[in-house]
Amino acid sequence: MKCILVDDEPLALNDMERQLRKLGGIEICGKYSNAQEALDALGALEPNVVFLDIDMPVMNGLEAALHFQEARPAARIVFVTAYQEYAIKAFELNALDYLLKPVLPQRLEQTLRRLEGSASASGAGDAPAGAQTAVIRCFRSLSIEYGPSASQLTWRTNKAQELFAFLLHRRGQQTRKDTLIELLWPELEPVRSYALLYTTVYQLRKSIEAAGLQIRILNTKAGYELVTEDSLIDVDDWERRMPSADESHPDQLQQYESWLEDFTGDYLEEQDYEWADTERRRLRLLWYRFAVKLAALLEEHGMPAYGLDWLYRVQERFPYSEEIYFLIMKQHASLGENSMVEQQYALLAKMSEEQYGHPPSADIAAWYAGWRADGPAGAPDR
């Protein structure tokens, strides 16, 4: 186990080094009198533990801890300070321990035992982590399911959920920190917003780690990138299973229907994030196009009533589409269900006036007028 020491008081720094060397079992790979120097060296040293003074100039230990956690999430933080009042804040930042100066040898030995236990627990979790594949659901509402009982990952805050959702939305791409801050905390001062970002990323990583999921939030030069490994993402899986043009045989229509039914709700519908609107519309229109195509295929294969059922499903999801009203009208007309044609045209006229401020389009009005001229209005439904 490797550690670094950060304290602006030379005597305290040297005393901590002396005590740790005497106790043994831990390698001191760096000593620093200010937090920024320690942060600059972090990547090369890769410590497992940071012994961190709190009361330091320029960047205090609480602020520095956020940067350490963001840069190296696996590293444990042990705060060292002369001030008891920092304790609650320190543990809010998920510190492993909190030592009061002057540090007593017995108390430091207890911290080292705690560090060893923490390392063992992390190692014990490595095996099941490889077997824990997540299912990330984006249709209707964002959720992450895992394990044989389909446990769900808990979001500590709404901001944590949106941060994960945005990184997932941009999976495979780097996302700048300032982009995330502008999205999540645009009203706050930079120091406060960056602290919240680092804390939220840290908490997400800890939740994912505790669940043993194969999901990682990587630090990149530009910011962050989400890596989902072998996790199944429902929207990606749904698009991958999209029916091909030649899947129109009667035996394949049931599979076609099943695929459409797997579209259980709009993309991140319940969260209603504005930044997801473009993807939400794209997936909706994809479903629309294939649902209309299925209705036509069902009619083509002698099942017009089933096709009509699908047109009504589309109308329920797209109540302002003139095309759907028109297709339903024509289907009812072909089945001799005249009163239903009249009903649909009346509904279309009402919707068009209320939503668009004008009557149905000229093409539909012309078809309807021609249909009535052929004399079906007074004929009974078959």
Secondary structure, DSSP 8 states (H G I E B T S, - for coil): -EEEEE-S-HHHHHHHHHHHHHH-S-EEEEEESSHHHHHHHHHHH--SEEEEESS-SSS-HHHHHHHHHHH-TT-EEEEEES-GGGHHHHHHTT-SEEEESS--HHHHHHHHHHHHHHHHHHHHTHHHHHH---EEE-BSS-EEEETTTTEE---SSHHHHHHHHHHHHTTTS-EEHHHHHHHH-TTS-HHHHHHHHHHHHHHHHHHHHHHT-S-EEEE-SSEEEEE-TT-EEHHHHHHHT---TT--SGGGHHHHHHHHHT--S-BTTTTT-GGGHHHHHHHHHHHHHHHHHHHHHHHHTT-HHHHHHHHHHHHHH-TT-HHHHHHHHHHHHHTT-HHHHHHHHHHHHHHHHHHHSS-S-HHHHHHHHHHHHTS-TTS---
